[in-house]
Amino acid sequence: MQLDPLKTSSYDYTLPKELIATHPVYPADSAKLLVYDRKKDKIIHTTFKDLYDFIPKDASIFLNDTKVIKARIYGNKDSGGKVELLFNKPLFMDRYLVMIRGKVRVGTKIFFENNLNAEVLEVNEDGSRVVNFFKDDEKLDFLSLVEILNKIGHLPLPPYMNREDEEKDNQDYQTLFAKNYGAVAAPTASLHFTEELLEKINKNFPVNYLTLHVGAGTFKPVDVEEILSHPMHSEYFEIDAKAKKALDEAKKVLAVGTTVTRTVEYYARTNKIQGECDLFLNPLNKPIKVDYLLTNFHLPKSTLIMLIASFIGLEKTLEVYNEAIKQKYRFFSYGDGMLIL
C-alpha cells in the first residue's frame, strides 16, 4: 500500500489483542521503554526505570497535572429506562457537555444516586448532549458536581480495556502529581513515574506543570478519508506564570505526553495561556517548540498516532510501532512507553 500522510488509512496497523494492556505493571517504572534517537536513527530497548539516563542534559521537562474525575455514572429516566452518562467537560453558565448511552430527547430528566439529576438541554450532531445538573433542585457548579461524581461515579477507563473499573484503578489511573480535577482520561505517559524516579528528575532538571483536561474526544477515531477533514476536539488548558516563564526560557523542551505537547504547541502558536486547545499536530503541521517527547503507544488511525508522525514522519512511526509489536511491548493507556529524542 502506498503511504500518504494525508490519508487516514495510512495510519493503520495490526495489533495482536494480547498486547493491549488492561492493567499496569508493578512497580510502574518496570514498564518497557523504547527510545528512538532521530539523529542516529537508532532504536534502544530499555525500561522506564532508566529514563533518567536518556533525558538530554539541556531539557526542561513539562508535565500535565490534570486529575481524572469519576466521570461515568448510571441512572434512570422518568420512564424507568436505564441510562449511562459520561461527563465530558463544563461549558459556560453551569452547563455541561456529556455523552449519554440510551435514547434521550431535549427535556428528558435523568435521576442518579445522591439526589443528583440531569436535564437534557441540547442534542448535538455528534451525539453529545448539553445538560444541567441539579441536586435537590439546586443547579450545580463544577466543583460541587465533581464532589458528587467522585462519590457515586466510576473511573472512565478507555473502551479498549474492555472491563469495569476496580478499586486499584483509583490509584493506578491517576498520576502521582494529579492536582486539578477536570479530565476524563489520564495523561498516560506520566503513569510510569514512581516517587523515586520523579525525585531524581526533579533534583537534576527544571520541571514544570501545566494543565490540560483530557476529554473524551481523545478516543474519537478519525473516520474521514483525509485527516485534515477530521473535526478536532477541543480541551481546556491553563499555563501558570511559572510554567510560562520556563517555556519562554527553555533551551529544549521535553513534553511528557501528547497532552503537554499540544498545550505547549498551542501556546507557541497563539501566545494564549488558557482557553480551549484544538490543535491537530500531524506530518503537515509539525511541532515548533517541543524538542523531545515521552509518550505511550497509541490507537491505529487516531489523532495521537498522527501526532507521533508529526515528530518522526509516517514511515518511521509505522516502523517503530512494528518493532514495538515484534518486541511484545504493551500498548495504550496502561501500556509501555516511548521516548523520542
Phi, psi and omega in degrees: 000132178288123180278132178226115184299346178275339186267129180303321183299338180289345184260020180268150172205160183260122181246122175300136184307323185291350179268359174278117183284120178261345176220155178282168172268156178237140348294163187304324184276008173274000175299151177289155176224123175262122179255124176246116180265111185292322183298316182269354186049055188227139177255133176239136177257125181213198175237162184299331180303330182265011181310316184309320184293342184257350182287123180301142187298336183268011186278138165257131189257135180235132183236159180257120184262024177294157180235137184281132177272150171285081197272353182259120180230154182241136181209196180224147173280169175310321184289349181100347181297141181285146181222138171249127182240133175246113176295137178249300178194159176284146172249199179284157170057043178055037170253152187225144176267128182222163170249136180234127176269121185121158183279122174221134178259169173301133180098344179297138174251139181236137185246134182236176175299168173064027181059025177271134171219161183231147175238130182281123182259323182214150172243120183272161182300325182279005178095347178286162180233154172253130182226162162257147172249141179230149167232124184049047178067007178257126181295137187261137170277174189300312184294322178294321179296314181302320179301317179289316179303320181291342176275318190252349189267180178238148175296133184276075179300145181301147185304327184290349176286338171057039179205164175283156176289150179240167180307319183298330181296333180302332177263314187295328187263018171237145175284162179297335185248018179300130188226315188254110180299140177163348184266152171248006173211147182281150169283092201290336179299334183275354182288347183277349185285139169254166179304317184296313182296317180297318181297315181299318180291317179301325181290331191245352180224152169290122182239131179227158182241139169230175184234127165226121181278106184294127182259173180296338180299341181297335180265358184292119181291152175276111185244023173256161184289318180254131189299328184287350176273355182290127177283104186291134178288157177243149183223144182286136178225161179209132176239117182281174187300321182294313180293323179298314180299316180298320179295316181296328185262351186297133173289310179223143183250125169255113179268126176268098177103157179292331182292318177295318180303311182295322180295312181297317182291326178293318177298317181299330182270331189242342185068011179277140180252357170201159182139208182254123180262121178233032183286132179246103178272135181200176184302341179262001178215084190273161179296145178241352184233325182276128182262321183230148183226130172252126187208179173258189175262135193249167183296147174301148175056029179257160177296339183284322177290331176292325176297318178300318180295337177291336178273316190237005180085157184294311183300314183293323178302311181294324179296314180295318180296320179294324176295319179296322178293317179300322182272010176059041171292153178266137190255159173074203197305314180265014187270197184276176186246169179216133178244122178259119181251000000 
